Amino acid sequence: MTFLPTLRRFAAALVISGTALVSVAPVQAQQEISPEHLAKAREYVNITDSGQLYERTLVEMGLQVMRVMIQQDPSLREPLLEALQTVYEGYLADRDSLYNQFARIYAIRFSEEELQQIVDFYSTPVGARLLEQNPSINQDLTTILGIWSRNTSNEYLARVRAELRNQGYNAPAIEGEAPADGEAPAEGEAAPQ
């Protein structure tokens, strides 16, 4: 697979995904799911605690609101903390409708029998251990991906520039960019050590 068709597919996917996001809700609403099927999907959501996503999102929104409001009026710190707690608890009390939407997503993708097998797996010792370890595993994966992404982004840019130069194009250095292997540092830059 070459990069250019992949890039074109990626661009097309972005356009299509924008359209798909607009049209997903009506398609999902049209699909009939039995109450038993939805209940099994909800059982999966409860077992895996997909709701942590909801709670983390609420906390992040609260922190953002706190930053903005304290920046505008630092004297609001104490009453703001109480208000944020009250609003957070209100949203937690209303989470069932969102969790049911989470369950619907699983019910659309998995049959009731498949969901039963998944729930059964998570009821085993190894499934329970996976559930227990998933938060720290996801945190570690996110950390590693972030480090890899930061390290790779400069290298990626340097490789693209080098490839353009190989094709005879002038690809000037970008400020802060590390030179590609075998490439002289840009004017005013120190050589790598």
Secondary structure, DSSP 8 states (H G I E B T S, - for coil): --HHHHHHHHHHHHHHHHHHHHHHHHHHHHS---HHHHHHHHHHHHHHTTHHHHHHHHHHHHHHHHHHHHHH-GGGHHHHHHHHHHHHHHHHHTHHHHHHHHHHHHHHHS-HHHHHHHHHHHTSHHHHHHHHHHHHHHHHHHHHHHHHHHHHHHHHHHHHHHHHHHTT------TT----TT----TT-----
